[in-house]
């Protein structure tokens, strides 16, 4: 509860009682120090002209795999490695936002939110749709994962973004308007131009930049800028960009109230009956932090300023009550102090406020690569870490696009094989790795490709058992896509539907049962090569493992054979 009374009322009341011990009129009840009629905090707020406005951004950065697998993170399993349970984060955030219409939350990773969403009852889904409609729950970035920007191909970055956006559009008619790349290890100009400006984002925010550039930009008050990421597109591919002042994406020092990541912090104790009442300490500390942030922005010295405090970090809000109860008190008491104006906000609202400041911003034209923490600590090893997973992801990302083409050209049903697989769960255990994506035949592979764009997946920074899990999900998605590809190719070739045709994904291991088994007894077989590009390809080498071979070229171009040992 927020306390608005002071002890000054107590001696005054005692004096009145001593002067008039007897009265013909009935005595009025003694005013209560804590009025039960209005026990809550005043938390309603918005940016004000002529004020230092502090936007509180309640958020949780939820890696879709890193020290634990995506499933372990969602369910809160294997907590001996790291305490994190995403389902509880979303559960309690939704619960707390219902208690106070001023509270807001910003969520990013749709691989988690989609899974949580499919587990909810229709009544709970209605509640969540209401939170989204009222702007209390907002989605930014909106990708299936928060993709890496160094090891990813731009097509896969688009795939990841589009796959998450499709879910948000279908379920909420929601289109994200802000990019949020707070954890990737350096940032590419492609992210600014193709994946931000051309996606339709109004702004892009992130945390990590090189320590030397951070020092210069802090000194020049240019941590917020216009990023013109494409030399060819020029100003048409420009996006407002903000790099966080301290290089992190957590709250200012002393303002973490998460029960797991910071043991609940030090709560705001605003009961004057308590010996450890600490409101003034918190108000002064908050105002000092706000002024520090403001003095390092482009608008320093202006009558109206807007700064953003990130209230959250990795896997926080598992008990959202601890956060919101204390932030309610912060808002109430800081606003009562009057030196700054603080309120619940989102990156979308912060961006709108920055646009109103009418400031000339510096322009950035190159990238933020490579990332270094100091003169001898560069984030470059991940460029080549886990090369097998990097290649596997790249191959299946290309295969996904080819499979979609074949499915479309052959006019196949969109969900034939996922439906069959789910009906035969004991025969096809791949569905265990789909993450609930089973509406279309290409969804399991698309979800796996999108998941692997995560900045702790294709980057190679995850633990080994997590890397195995990422690869298993790719294989599970390919297993369903294969069936659509085989049926589609047979249809396009005019071959009987029962013609045996297999897709060989293990050529890097010289494994292809269709060629090695038939070639072992000199039985003939046919190789079908599909070109997914819009241009003709000639003289393309094709590796086919065989035991014994005699090659017959039935098409254009030459070729050779490969004999397995």
C-alpha positions in Angstrom: 0.0 0.0 0.0 1.0 3.6 -0.6 1.0 5.9 2.5 -0.1 9.5 2.2 -0.5 10.5 5.9 2.2 11.8 8.1 2.8 11.7 11.9 2.0 15.4 12.1 -1.7 14.5 12.4 -1.2 12.6 15.6 -0.1 15.3 18.1 -2.7 17.7 16.7 -5.4 15.2 17.3 -4.2 14.6 20.9 -4.2 18.3 21.6 -7.8 18.7 20.4 -8.9 15.9 22.7 -7.2 17.4 25.7 -8.7 20.8 25.2 -12.3 19.5 24.8 -12.7 16.3 26.9 -16.5 16.7 26.9 -18.7 17.8 24.1 -22.4 17.5 23.4 -21.7 16.5 19.8 -20.5 12.9 19.1 -16.8 12.5 18.8 -15.7 11.9 15.2 -13.6 8.7 14.8 -9.8 9.2 15.0 -8.4 9.5 11.5 -6.6 6.4 10.5 -3.0 6.6 9.4 -3.8 4.2 6.6 -7.1 5.0 5.0 -8.8 1.8 3.9 -11.0 3.7 1.4 -8.0 4.5 -0.8 -5.3 2.0 0.1 -3.7 1.8 -3.4 -1.0 3.8 -5.1 -1.7 6.4 -7.7 0.0 4.8 -10.8 -1.7 6.5 -13.7 0.6 8.6 -15.8 1.8 9.7 -19.2 4.6 12.0 -20.6 4.2 15.6 -19.7 5.5 18.7 -21.4 8.2 20.6 -19.4 9.1 17.5 -17.3 11.7 14.8 -17.1 9.6 11.8 -18.1 10.8 8.4 -17.0 9.3 5.5 -18.9 9.3 2.3 -16.9 9.7 -0.7 -19.3 8.6 -3.9 -17.6 10.2 -6.8 -19.6 11.8 -10.2 -19.4 14.6 -11.4 -21.8 13.8 -15.1 -22.3 16.4 -17.0 -24.3 14.9 -19.8 -26.4 17.8 -22.0 -25.4 21.2 -21.3 -24.0 22.3 -23.1 -20.8 19.1 -25.1 -20.9 16.9 -26.3 -23.9 13.9 -24.3 -25.0 11.6 -26.8 -23.3 13.6 -26.8 -20.0 13.4 -23.0 -20.0 9.7 -23.0 -20.6 8.7 -25.5 -18.0 11.3 -24.5 -15.4 13.1 -27.8 -15.6 16.8 -28.5 -14.9 17.1 -25.6 -12.5 20.3 -26.9 -11.2 21.8 -25.2 -14.2 19.8 -22.0 -14.1 16.6 -21.1 -12.4 14.2 -20.1 -15.1 10.5 -21.0 -15.9 9.0 -18.9 -18.6 5.4 -20.3 -18.2 5.3 -18.8 -14.7 6.6 -15.5 -16.0 3.7 -15.1 -18.4 1.2 -16.5 -15.9 2.0 -14.0 -13.2 2.4 -11.0 -15.5 -1.1 -11.6 -16.9 -2.4 -12.0 -13.4 -0.8 -8.8 -12.1 -1.8 -6.7 -15.2 -5.4 -7.6 -14.5 -5.2 -6.1 -11.0 -4.1 -2.6 -12.1 -5.0 -1.2 -15.6 -2.0 1.1 -15.4 0.5 -1.8 -15.4 2.1 -2.7 -18.6 4.4 -5.4 -19.9 6.5 -5.9 -23.1 7.1 -9.3 -24.5 9.4 -10.5 -27.3 10.0 -14.2 -27.9 7.1 -15.7 -29.7 8.4 -19.3 -29.5 7.6 -19.1 -25.8 4.4 -17.0 -26.0 2.9 -19.2 -28.7 3.4 -22.3 -26.5 1.9 -20.6 -23.5 -1.0 -19.3 -25.6 -2.0 -22.7 -26.9 -2.2 -24.1 -23.3 -4.8 -21.4 -22.2 -8.5 -21.8 -21.9 -10.8 -19.7 -24.1 -11.7 -17.5 -21.2 -8.0 -16.8 -20.4 -7.3 -16.1 -24.1 -10.2 -13.6 -24.0 -8.5 -11.9 -21.0 -5.2 -11.7 -22.8 -6.7 -10.3 -25.9 -8.2 -7.6 -23.7 -4.8 -6.8 -22.3 -3.4 -6.5 -25.8 -6.2 -4.4 -27.0 -5.8 -2.0 -24.1 -2.0 -1.7 -24.6 -1.1 -3.3 -21.3 0.5 -6.2 -23.0 2.6 -5.2 -26.0 4.8 -7.2 -28.4 8.0 -5.8 -29.9 10.5 -7.4 -32.3 7.9 -10.2 -32.6 10.2 -12.8 -34.1 10.1 -16.5 -33.1 13.4 -15.8 -31.4 15.7 -12.8 -31.0 18.0 -13.7 -33.9 21.7 -13.3 -34.1 23.1 -10.7 -36.5 26.5 -12.1 -37.4 26.1 -15.8 -38.3 22.6 -15.6 -39.8 21.6 -15.4 -43.4 19.3 -12.5 -44.2 16.7 -14.9 -45.6 16.6 -16.8 -42.3 16.4 -13.5 -40.4 13.3 -12.7 -42.4 12.0 -16.2 -41.8 12.3 -15.8 -38.1 10.7 -12.4 -38.0 7.8 -13.3 -40.4 7.1 -16.6 -38.6 6.5 -14.8 -35.3 4.7 -11.9 -36.9 2.3 -14.4 -38.6 1.2 -15.8 -35.2 0.7 -12.3 -33.8 -1.3 -11.2 -36.8 -3.5 -14.3 -36.8 -4.3 -14.3 -33.1 -4.3 -10.6 -32.2 -4.3 -8.7 -35.5 -1.2 -7.2 -34.0 1.8 -5.9 -36.0 5.0 -5.0 -34.0 6.4 -1.6 -34.7 9.6 -1.6 -32.6 12.8 -3.7 -32.9 14.4 -5.1 -29.7 17.7 -6.7 -30.2 19.0 -6.3 -26.7 21.3 -9.4 -26.3 23.0 -10.2 -29.7 26.7 -9.8 -29.8 27.1 -6.9 -32.1 24.7 -5.5 -34.7 24.7 -5.5 -38.5 23.6 -2.8 -40.9 21.2 -5.4 -42.4 19.3 -5.4 -39.2 18.8 -1.7 -39.4 17.8 -1.5 -43.0 16.1 -4.8 -44.0 14.9 -6.0 -40.7 13.9 -2.7 -39.1 13.3 0.2 -41.6 11.9 -2.0 -44.4 9.9 -4.2 -42.0 8.1 -1.1 -40.9 9.6 -0.6 -37.5 9.6 2.9 -36.1 12.7 2.2 -33.9 15.3 -0.3 -33.0 16.8 -0.7 -29.5 19.8 -2.8 -28.3 22.3 -3.0 -25.5 25.7 -4.2 -26.7 28.1 -2.0 -28.6 31.9 -1.8 -28.6 33.3 -0.2 -25.5 35.2 2.5 -27.4 32.2 3.5 -29.4 30.1 3.5 -26.2 32.6 5.9 -24.5 32.6 8.3 -27.5 28.8 8.2 -27.9 28.2 8.7 -24.2 30.5 11.7 -24.2 28.9 13.1 -27.3 25.3 12.3 -26.1 24.7 10.2 -29.3 23.6 6.8 -27.9 20.4 7.6 -29.7 20.7 8.2 -33.4 19.3 7.7 -36.9 20.8 4.5 -38.4 21.0 4.6 -42.2 22.0 1.0 -42.8 21.9 0.7 -46.6 24.2 2.6 -48.8 22.0 1.9 -51.9 18.7 2.7 -50.3 20.0 5.7 -48.3 17.5 7.7 -46.3 14.7 5.4 -47.3 16.1 2.7 -45.1 16.7 4.8 -42.0 15.4 3.8 -38.5 15.6 5.6 -35.2 18.0 3.6 -33.0 18.9 3.6 -29.3 21.8 1.9 -27.6 21.3 1.6 -23.8 23.5 3.8 -21.8 25.2 1.2 -19.5 25.6 -1.5 -22.2 23.1 -3.7 -20.4 19.4 -4.3 -20.4 18.6 -4.4 -16.7 17.3 -1.8 -14.2 19.4 1.0 -12.7 21.5 -0.2 -9.8 19.3 -0.7 -6.7 16.0 -1.1 -8.5 15.8 -4.8 -9.1 12.9 -6.5 -7.4 13.0 -9.9 -8.9 12.7 -12.8 -6.3 15.0 -15.1 -8.3 17.6 -13.0 -10.0 18.2 -10.5 -7.1 16.6 -12.2 -4.1 13.7 -9.8 -4.3 15.9 -6.7 -4.0 15.4 -4.4 -1.1 11.6 -3.7 -1.0 10.1 -0.2 -0.9 8.9 0.1 2.7 6.5 3.0 3.0 4.8 2.2 6.3 5.6 5.0 8.7 5.1 2.6 11.6 8.1 0.7 10.4 11.6 1.4 11.7 13.1 0.7 8.2 10.8 3.0 6.2 12.9 4.0 3.2 10.7 6.1 0.8 13.0 9.1 0.8 16.0 7.0 0.1 14.3 5.4 -2.9 12.9 8.7 -4.2 16.3 10.4 -4.0 18.1 7.5 -5.7 15.5 7.3 -8.4 15.6 11.0 -9.2 19.5 10.9 -9.3 19.4 8.0 -11.7 16.9 9.7 -13.9 18.9 12.9 -14.0 22.1 10.9 -14.9 20.4 9.2 -17.8 18.9 12.6 -19.0 22.2 14.3 -18.9 23.6 11.7 -21.3 20.9 12.1 -23.9 20.6 14.4 -26.9 17.9 16.4 -25.2 20.0 17.3 -22.1 19.0 20.8 -21.0 15.7 20.8 -22.8 12.5 21.6 -20.9 11.0 18.2 -21.9 13.1 15.0 -21.7 12.3 11.4 -22.0 14.4 8.5 -20.6 13.8 4.8 -20.5 14.4 2.6 -17.4 14.4 -1.1 -18.2 12.7 -2.9 -15.3 13.6 -6.5 -15.9 16.3 -8.7 -17.3 17.0 -12.4 -18.0 14.0 -14.6 -17.1 12.6 -12.1 -14.6 9.0 -11.7 -13.4 8.5 -15.3 -12.5 6.7 -13.8 -9.5 5.5 -10.6 -11.1 3.8 -9.4 -7.8 7.2 -8.5 -6.3 8.0 -6.3 -9.3 4.7 -4.5 -9.7 4.0 -4.0 -6.0 7.3 -2.1 -5.6 7.1 -0.3 -8.9 3.6 0.9 -8.0 5.1 2.5 -4.8 8.0 4.0 -6.8 5.6 5.7 -9.2 3.4 7.0 -6.4 6.1 8.4 -4.2 8.4 9.8 -6.9 5.5 11.6 -8.6 4.5 12.9 -5.2 8.0 14.3 -4.8 7.5 16.2 -8.1 11.1 16.4 -9.4 10.5 13.9 -12.2 7.4 12.3 -13.9 7.4 8.5 -13.8 4.9 6.0 -15.2 4.4 2.6 -16.7 5.3 2.7 -20.4 6.5 0.6 -23.4 9.2 1.0 -26.1 6.4 1.9 -28.5 5.2 4.8 -26.3 8.8 5.9 -25.5 9.5 6.1 -29.3 6.5 8.3 -29.8 7.7 10.6 -27.1 11.2 10.8 -28.5 9.7 11.7 -31.9 7.9 14.7 -30.3 11.1 16.1 -28.9 12.0 17.5 -32.3 15.7 17.0 -32.0 18.3 16.7 -34.8 19.9 13.3 -34.4 23.3 12.1 -35.4 23.4 9.6 -38.4 25.0 6.2 -38.3 25.9 4.5 -41.6 28.0 1.4 -40.9 27.5 -1.5 -38.5 28.3 -2.3 -34.8 30.7 -5.2 -35.5 32.8 -6.6 -34.0 31.8 -6.3 -30.4 34.5 -5.8 -27.7 34.2 -5.4 -24.0 37.8 -4.0 -23.6 41.0 -3.8 -25.6 41.6 -7.6 -25.3 38.1 -9.1 -25.2 36.4 -9.5 -28.6 33.2 -11.3 -29.3 34.4 -13.0 -32.4 35.0 -16.6 -31.6 31.3 -17.4 -32.1 31.7 -16.5 -35.8 33.0 -20.1 -36.2 31.8 -21.9 -33.1 29.9 -25.2 -33.7 30.4 -25.2 -37.5 28.4 -28.4 -38.0 25.2 -26.8 -36.5 25.9 -23.7 -38.5 26.0 -25.7 -41.8 23.0 -27.9 -40.9 20.9 -24.8 -40.2 21.9 -23.2 -43.4 21.2 -26.3 -45.5 17.8 -26.8 -44.0 16.9 -23.1 -44.2 17.4 -23.4 -48.0 15.6 -26.7 -48.0 12.6 -25.1 -46.3 12.2 -22.6 -49.2 12.5 -25.3 -51.8 10.0 -27.5 -50.0 7.5 -24.6 -49.9 7.9 -24.1 -53.7 7.3 -27.8 -54.4 4.3 -27.9 -52.2 2.8 -24.9 -53.9 3.6 -25.9 -57.5 2.2 -29.4 -56.9 -0.9 -27.9 -55.3 -0.6 -30.1 -52.2 -2.8 -29.9 -49.1 -1.1 -27.7 -46.6 -1.5 -30.0 -43.5 -1.7 -33.5 -44.8 1.4 -35.0 -43.2 1.4 -33.2 -39.9 -2.1 -34.5 -39.4 -1.1 -38.0 -40.2 1.9 -37.9 -37.9 -0.1 -36.7 -35.0 -2.6 -39.5 -35.5 0.3 -42.0 -35.4 2.3 -40.7 -32.5 3.8 -44.0 -31.6 5.1 -44.5 -35.1 6.4 -41.0 -35.6 8.0 -39.5 -32.5 9.2 -36.4 -34.3 6.2 -34.4 -33.2 7.8 -34.1 -29.7 10.2 -31.6 -31.2 7.7 -29.4 -33.0 7.0 -27.0 -30.2 3.3 -27.2 -30.9 3.7 -26.1 -34.5 1.5 -28.5 -36.3 -1.0 -26.6 -38.4 0.9 -26.8 -41.7 3.3 -29.3 -43.1 6.1 -26.7 -43.3 5.5 -25.3 -39.8 7.7 -27.8 -37.9 10.7 -27.0 -40.1 9.9 -23.3 -40.2 9.7 -23.2 -36.4 13.0 -25.1 -36.1 14.8 -22.8 -38.6 13.4 -19.7 -36.8 14.4 -21.1 -33.4 18.0 -21.8 -34.7 18.4 -18.1 -35.6 18.4 -17.3 -31.9 21.5 -15.5 -30.8 22.5 -18.5 -28.6 21.8 -21.1 -31.3 23.4 -20.6 -34.7 26.0 -18.5 -32.9 27.3 -21.6 -31.1 27.3 -20.1 -27.7 24.9 -22.7 -26.2 25.8 -25.7 -24.1 26.3 -29.0 -25.9 23.0 -30.7 -24.9 21.2 -27.6 -26.2 23.0 -27.7 -29.5 21.9 -31.4 -29.8 18.3 -30.2 -29.2 18.5 -27.6 -31.8 19.7 -30.1 -34.4 17.0 -32.6 -33.4 14.3 -30.0 -34.0 15.7 -29.3 -37.5 15.7 -33.0 -38.2 12.1 -33.3 -36.9 10.9 -30.6 -39.1 12.7 -31.9 -42.1 11.1 -35.4 -41.6 7.7 -33.9 -42.2 8.7 -31.6 -45.0 10.4 -34.6 -46.7 7.0 -36.3 -47.2 5.5 -33.3 -48.8 8.6 -32.9 -51.0 8.5 -36.5 -52.2 4.8 -36.4 -53.0 5.2 -33.0 -54.7 8.1 -34.1 -56.9 6.4 -37.3 -58.0 3.4 -35.2 -59.0 5.5 -32.7 -60.9 7.4 -35.5 -62.6 4.2 -37.3 -63.6 5.4 -40.4 -61.8 3.1 -42.9 -60.0 2.5 -41.8 -56.4 3.9 -45.1 -55.0 7.3 -44.7 -56.8 10.0 -45.0 -54.1 11.8 -41.6 -53.7 13.9 -40.5 -50.7 15.5 -37.3 -49.7 19.1 -37.6 -48.6 20.1 -35.1 -45.8 23.2 -36.9 -44.6 25.4 -36.5 -47.6 28.1 -34.9 -45.4 28.4 -38.4 -43.7 28.2 -40.2 -47.1 24.9 -41.7 -46.1 22.0 -42.2 -48.5 20.3 -45.6 -48.3 18.5 -45.1 -51.7 21.8 -44.9 -53.6 24.2 -47.1 -51.5 21.8 -50.1 -51.2 20.7 -50.2 -54.8 24.2 -49.6 -56.1 25.6 -52.5 -54.0 23.9 -55.0 -56.4 24.3 -52.7 -59.4 20.5 -52.0 -59.5 19.8 -48.7 -61.4 18.4 -45.7 -59.6 17.5 -42.1 -60.7 18.7 -38.9 -59.0 16.2 -36.0 -59.0 17.8 -32.6 -58.5 15.4 -29.6 -57.9 16.7 -26.1 -58.6 14.9 -23.6 -56.2 16.5 -20.6 -57.8 14.9 -18.5 -60.5 17.9 -18.9 -62.8 19.2 -21.9 -64.7 22.1 -23.8 -63.1 24.5 -25.8 -65.3 27.4 -28.0 -64.3 26.3 -28.2 -60.7 28.3 -30.9 -58.8 26.0 -33.3 -57.0 27.5 -35.7 -54.4 25.9 -39.2 -54.4 27.3 -41.9 -52.2 27.4 -45.3 -54.0 29.1 -48.7 -53.6 29.5 -49.6 -57.2 28.5 -47.3 -60.0 28.2 -46.7 -63.7 26.9 -43.2 -64.3 24.4 -42.4 -67.1 23.7 -38.7 -67.6 20.1 -38.2 -68.7 20.1 -34.4 -68.6 22.2 -31.4 -69.6 25.6 -31.0 -68.3 28.3 -33.4 -67.1 28.9 -35.0 -63.8 30.8 -37.6 -61.9 30.2 -40.2 -59.3 31.4 -40.7 -55.7 32.3 -44.1 -54.4 32.0 -44.8 -50.8 34.6 -46.9 -49.0 
